[in-house]
């Protein structure tokens, strides 16, 4: 396939390449809903906006890497006010929190981050912030909800076709491993760029 030839008009931003999946012979109401994540070799989310709720060490690492951070004292200043917490969390795609702090998040912020779908992912004590952020930028998730279609970013148009192909192969094979009947549960696979038309690669 040749995404770059097909995209046509040049954009002022880097387009994402999306993988769209249609499933079949799966009943989300009766059968177990699967969920899984895999890190791809070429990051599909290079511009993921992240904030770290960290210990002194993790906040220092974040600062050096140019990543936003806040410590426990910073969270206390929100005084559990939902509006302030939502306003703070809004710009971020993802929030990470040090292992020792994550246990106290609800005590410090109440349930607000849970309600807006931004409860932090953990950074272990021995993890470095930059490594964890790079891992998140390269990770795609598959989760079956109530419908038989799903989609995920798989690459960007900054990647060459060989890199995009590798990401697609790894992601699809991982998804197939989550499915009860493997490839028999895959109906169609399409790829598309952010502004482009989808085209079928399977089914």
Buried (B, 14 or more C-beta within 10 A) or exposed (E): EEBEEEBEEEEEEEBBBBBBBBBEEBEBEEEEEBEEEBBBEBBBBBEBEBBBBBBEEBBEBBBEBEBBBBBBEBBEEBEBEBEBBBEBBEEBEBBBBBBBBBEEBBEBBBEBBEEEEBBBBBBEEEBBBBEBBBEBBBBBEBEBEEEBEBBBBBBBBEBEEEBBBBBBEBBBEBBBEBBEEEEEBBBBBBBBBBEBEBEEBBE
